[in-house]
């Protein structure tokens, strides 16, 4: 926590967390000194704990989660900002929608008035050479451009959250404007 507080003092304003429990613990200590992002898989039964603490959910990937976000946001009178998680590489070990599932999913989610879609997120497969996963980032950018051309209500395509410590430079070259580099800043998790 000391390193995170130091990073905030130096100007870091956005903190991503994979686990709701860790997000809540850090939020209790840091509070509104930073914007919290839920970047990991979010179970519907954990929504109630983090919905009023996060500025952006990066992992919206199923209708049951959208329904829970809508229900909780209505109760609190808030708007939830979210990114659609897309599993570009269709890895069995990762969550997210397949490319061909995204637009039909958006057509359902855009009817939820308490959810604002701000863009897309993906996690590329790990590769020693980031050039080997450039296609993942390129395909997400192309999907973003396609969705933006559809002009869907409650759907913006302003954010491309892609790229992590090992591949963020290639992700930025392909259009990422939000990267997740916690390992590079803080080291590997214990």
Order of alpha helices (4+ residues) and beta strands (2+ residues): alpha-beta-alpha-beta-alpha-beta-alpha-beta-alpha-beta-alpha-beta-alpha-beta-alpha
